[in-house]
Amino acid sequence: MIIVAAAVGYLYMNQMNAVSAGGTTPRVTIDVTAVRNDLLAMANAERRYWAANAKYASLDELRNNGDIPIPSRANYTYSADVTDTAFKIVATYSGSDPTAPKTITVDEAMAMTTR
């Protein structure tokens, strides 16, 4: 029974590190999807803040006002370039997987860019 569980665990871990047809591992796909969801949530918080205050806010202001918790993701950090009339939120990858996008951004038009 223990041998079967070990074999299943081994196969599962190898599958998580296998490269898919799109050129990325399932782990990278999951991480990127989570980061994109984070960015959309932050962008929506910016839009709500702008609707109430006629300007955009820094990520710290959004966090401190309770508009949104800024998530913590392994291998990704969030930053923002903000003016009163525009914003660009950037997720920067710091891990070692060469298939992972190095940056993912979203702006006030909700346009998402992956590089």
N, C-alpha and C positions, 0 to 999 in steps of 0.2 A: 504494500500500500504506500509506503514512504517513497519507494522507488518510482511509482507511478506519479505521485504528487511532484517529485523532483523533476521528472521528465516533462510533465505538463508545464511547470514553472519555467524550466529552461526553454522550451519551445515558445512560450508566451513572451519571454524577455527577448529572444531572438527575433520574433515577429515585430516587436515594438521598435527594434533597431534596423529592420529590413528597409530597403529603399523601395518606395512605391513607384508606380508607373509615372507619376508626376515628378519624380526625381527627389522627393523628400521622404523622410521617415515618418511613420505614423505619429511619433512623439512630436516632431516639428509641426506637423499638421494640426495636432491638438493644441500645442502652445500658440501657434499663430492665430488659430481661431479664437482662443481665449483673449489674446492681446487685441485682436480686432474688435471683439465685443467690449473690452475695456475702453478702447479708444472711442467707440460709438457712444458708450455711456458718458464718458467725459465730455465729448462734443455736445451731447444733448444737455448736460449740465451747464455747459457754457452758453448754449442757446437760451435755456431757461433764465440764467443769470442776466443775459443781455436783455431779455424781454422785461425783466423787473428793474434793471438798473441802467439801461441804455449804454452799456459798455461790457466788455468781456473781462474776466478775472483770471488771475494766475491760478495754478493748480493749488498752491498753498491757501489762497483765499477761498477757493471752492471747498477745500477740505476743512478749513477753519470755520466756515459758515455752515457746515453740515450739508452742503449741496450734494456731495458725493464722497465716498471713501476712495482714496487712490490706492488701487490694489498693489500688492507686491508679487511679482512673478519672478521665478528663477530665470536668470539669464537676460531679463529685459528690465530696462529702467525707463521711466516716463519723464518727459520735460515738455515745456510749452513756451512758444514765442507768442506773446500776447500784446496787442495794442487795444485801444478803445473800440476799434472797428473791425479787427481781424484777429484770428488765432490760428496757430498750427501746433498741434500736439504730436509729439514724436516719441515712439517707442524704439529704443536702441538695443540691439542684441549684443551681448558680451560673451556668449558661449563659444564653444569650439566646433560646433557642427557646421560644415561648409555649405550645407543645403538650406540652412535657415536664412531668411531675409535679414539683412543687417539693420534696416530701418523700415518702420511702417509709420505713416503719418496720416492725420486727418485734419481738415481745415474747416472754416466756418461754413463752407458750401457743402460740408459732409462728404467731400471728395477724399477717398482713401488711396494712398500711394504706397506701394511696396517696392523696396529696392534691396 
